[in-house]
Amino acid sequence: MTILLSNDDVARLLTMPDCIAALEEAYVELAEGRGVNRIRSDCLVPVKDRPEALYGLKSMDGVIPKFGIGAVRIDSDVVTWPKRGNTMVREKVPAAGGRWVGLVLLFSCDNGEPLAIMPDGVMQHIRVGATSGLGAKYMARKDARTVGILGSGWQAETQLQAICSVRAITSIRCFSPTQANRETFAKRMTETLGIEVKPVDSPEAAVKGVDVVMCASNAIDNIYFERWLEPGIHLSSIKRPEIEIAALKKCDRVLTHSHEATPMHFTTKDLKVVEKTEGKGWKVAEEFDFAKMPTLPEMLAGRYQGRANDREITCFMNNLGMGYQFAAAGSVVYRKAKELGVGREFPTDWFTQDVHP
């Protein structure tokens, strides 16, 4: 039987510690050549009657033989690039009747059959947070207790859950440009984590004197700058442009998620992608040779050291997501769903065929 799961099901089944543990094991497999990841690709075209938007069909996939799982993640998005104050952001528009469209498909890499189908939303949030948490587990100081987070949106919640899963955090300060958003976020996360999350009025107030800074925004402009660096700090970002290039160059150790600097873009003739034409994020790719930079999987396989002493400034740059992550997280979700009888079962014959493809 093939299982159909909801976002609520995934939220029940996939805990942050379980996702971190699955990713850690899976990344060692990837670094040792026993797992396979395909770089993300985006097919981009204009949107009829919306000159400010593009339609994107995004896909990524990965296979982990040790887990017996292959995963494909597919997003069907309408994307815009509005300004929020002085910062350009990337926003997905809920254009499908007020909803977003994203799916994860899990397959058995032993016999090829489809195992499960689920939305990607909850798993997406958790796998990004878990990846940052895994970087912090090996790069942040062991005695790290304080966190500054820049952002209060949909990614920030799991970033905090992740750092609190790998360090004994005692206090958190949060800044985002909209006061109501950061205050609501701080109140909710204080209740969720059992740790005070204090909203502050400036990014400087969030990051000054903390042990860990987490960037978790939808900005495609810099939000963390060289002048804020302090000895011993650990930085993390969920996209390339969040941290100023000058700050990255001052770090003692910078680890990336992937050797690939950018996704593959396929567009119609003469189509302009706003962030690419304006150099948003791509400037980082021009300054750093990502193919030669150490990656998180390589560190977990023992090829690189995350931190040598308590004064080093370390940074984990989550430069590009992997379909491979969905295979790792999906393996946890599928196993638990089978054990607990969660989800709706459908005959696998509905998703297979007797015609040679």
N, C-alpha and C positions, 0 to 999 in steps of 0.2 A: 504493500500500500504506500501511496505517496501522501505526505502530510502537508496540509495547508495551515499556516500559522499566521497570527496577527501580530501587530506591534505590541499589544498588551501581553501576548504569549511570550514574545521574545524578552520583554522587560521582566517577566516572572522567572524566566529560565536562565538568563545570562547575567551573572553577577560580575562586578568589576574585577575582584580577585581571580575568578575563574577565567575571565577573558585575558587578563595579564599572564596568567600561567600558561594558557593555550598558545598565546602569541610567542612567549619566550621559547617554548619547545619547538614551535613551528619555524621560528626564525633560525634556530640552529640548523634545522633540516634544510632551509633555504640556503644558508651560507655554505653548507657542506655539499650542495649540489643535489640533494635528495628531494627537493621541492622545486616547483616551477611557478613563476609569476610572469604575467604578460602586462606590459606597461599600459596604462589607461589611454584610451583613444576617445576623442570627441569629434563627432560630425556636426558641423555648425552651418546653419542656413538662416536667411532672413525670416522674420515673422510677418505674415500679411497684416497690414494696417497697424503695425507697431514698429516704427522705424528705430525706436530706442532699444529694441529687444532682439535677441537671437534665440532660435530653437536649437537645442543641443541634445543629441542622442549619444550618451556616454556609456562606455562599457569597460569592464576590467575583469580579469579572472585569474585564478590560481589553483594549483593542485597540490595536495599534501598526501603522498602515498602512505605515509606512516599512519595518518588518520583515516585513510580510505575515502577521502572527500575531495571533490572538485567543486568549485563555486564560480558562478558568473554573477556579477552585479551590473544591472542595467538601469540607467536613469533617463527619463524622458522629460526634459526641462525647458521652460521658457526663462531666459536669464536676462537681467538688466544690470546696469552699472550706474546707479544714482550717486549723488553726492550727499553725504551726511556731515554738515558743517564744512570743514576743510578737507575731509577725507572721502575718497572714492571707495565705494563698497560694491561687492558682487552680491546680488540678490536673486534667488530663485522665486519666480512668481507662481502662486498656486492657481494656475490657469485652467486646470482640469476640474471645472465646477467648484472652485474654491479649495482644491486639494492638490497635493504634489504626487508625482509618479516615480516610484523607484522600487525595484524588485531584486531579491537575491534568490537564485536557483541553486540548489545543492544536488550533486550527482555522486553516485558511487563510482570510484575509479577502479573498482574490482570487476563490475559487470556492466557499468554504463547507465544503470537505471536512474531515473529521477527520484530523489529521496524526499525533497521538501521544497516548498515555495513560500516565500514570506516577503513582506515589505522590508525595505532597507533602512527605514528611518531610525529606529531605536538602536539597531545593530551598528549603524554608521556612527552615531554619537558615542557609543560605548567603545568601539574599536579605536577611534581617534584618541579618546581619553586614555585608554589602556596603553596605547603606543607611547604617549607622552609619559605616562606613569612608569613604563618599563625603562625609558631613557633615564628618568629621575632615579630609579632604583639603583642604577649603576654609576650615575654621574653626579647627583646631588650629594652634599656632605652627609655623613651618617647622622650627624646631630642637627640636621635641618629641622626647624620647628615652625618657621614663619613663612607665609606665602603672600605674594602680591599678585593679583590676577587683573589683567586688562581685558575687559569684556564681560558682558552679563547676558549673552544670548544663548542660543541652543547648544553651542559647543562648550561653554564655560562650565556648565554643571558637571559634566563627566570629567573635565580636567581636574576639578577639585576632588571629586570622588577618587580619581586615580592617585593623585599625590598623597591623599590621606590613606590610601591602601598600602603605600610603600614607605611612608615616613610618619613618625608620631607628631603630626602637626598640631599646634596649640592655638594659633591665631592666623586669620586671613584678612587681608584688606582688598577691597574691590573697587575698581573705577571703570565706568563706561560713560560716554558723553551725556546720556539722558539720565537725569537725577532719579526720576520715578522708576526707571528700569533697574538701576543699580540698587536702589533701596528695596524694591520688591525681591530682586534676586538674592540680596544679602539676607533678608528675613527668611526666605524659603530655604536657603542653603544652611543657615544656622540651625534650623529645625531638622533638616535632613542629616547633617553631619554631626550634630551635637558639639560643634565648635563655633565660636563667635566669628562671623563674617561681617566685617565692618565696612559700610560704604563710605568712600572718601571723595573729596571734591576735585581731585586732580590726579593725573597719572603719577606725578612725582610723589604724592602722598601715599600712593599704593605701593610703589616699588622701593622707596628709600628704606634701607636698613634691613630688608627681608633676606631670607636664605634662598628662596626660590621665587622666580618671576615666571608666570605662565601667561602667554599671549593667546587669547581665544576670541578672536574677532572675525567679522566678515570683511575687514578692511583690506584693501590692496595697496595702501600706502603705509609707510613706516608708522608704528605706534610705540616702539621702544628705541631709545637712542644711546649713543656711545657715552654721553655725559652722565648717564645714570649708573654706569657699571661700578661695581664694588667688589673687592677681593672676596673670593669664596662663594660667590653667587652662582646659582645654576639657572640658566634661561631655557625656556622652551617656546616653540612657536608651532602653530598648526598650518601655516602657509609661509611661503618664501619671503614676501615683502614685509612682514610684520616687524622684523628687527632690522634696524639700520645697518647697511653694509659696513660702515666704520666700526660699529659695535661688534659685528661678527669677526672682523679682522683683529680686534683686540682680545678676543677670547683665547684662552690657552688651548682649549680643545673644542672643536666643533664636529659633531656627529650628524650625519644626515640619515634619513629613512631609506632613501634609494639612491643608486648611482645615476639614475635618470634625472635630469634637471627639470624637465617639463613634460606634460602629456603630449601625445601626438594630436595635432589639429588637422582636420580635413574640412575644407570650406568650399563654398561655391565661388565662382570667379569674382575676384576683386572685393570679396567680403572683408570688412575690417572688424577685428576683434578689439574692442576698446582698450582693454588692459594690456594687450600685446602691442598695439600700435603706440601706446603711450609709455611702454617700457615697464609697466607695473609688474614687479616680480621677475620679469625677464632680465632686469639689470643684475639681479643676484646671480643668475645663471651665466651672465657674461663675465662677472668678476671671479667666480669660483669654478674650478674644473670638477664638477660633481663626479665624473667617472673615476677620479683619483682620490676622492674624499672617503674616509672611513664611514661605514654604515652601521646602523643598529644591529642588523643580523650578524655582521662580522665581529662586532664587539662581543655579542653574546656567545659567539663561537670561540672566543678567547684570543682573537687576533689583535685587538686593541684594548687599551686600558681606558676606563671611563674617567677616572680621576686619580691623580698621583698624590695630592696633598690638599689641605683644607683652604689654601689661599688661591688655588687655581680657579679661574673663571671658566665654566663649562657651558656648553650650549647644545641642545638637541633640536635640530631643524627638521620638522616633519614636512619635507619638501614636496612629497607626492604620495598619495594614497595607493594602496595595493589591493587588487582583487584577492590576493593571497590571504589578506587579513580576514576576508569574509569566509574563506574556507576554514580558517582556524576557529573563528568565533562561531561559525555555522556548525562545526563539528560538536561544540559544546551544546548548542541549542538543540540539535537533532538528537543527540544521545539522551539528554534530559527529557525531551518531548516523548521519546519512545518509552523511557523508564516510567514516566509519570502519566502517560496517556493524554498528553496535552495536544490540542490541535484537531482539525477535521481530517479524516482519512478518505482518500479517493483511490479507486482502482488504478494501479500503475499503468494498466493497459490504456487508460485514457490519454496518457502522455507518451506512449510508445507506438510503434507502427509495424505493420507486416509488409511494408513497401520499402525496398532498399533505397536509402537516401542518396 
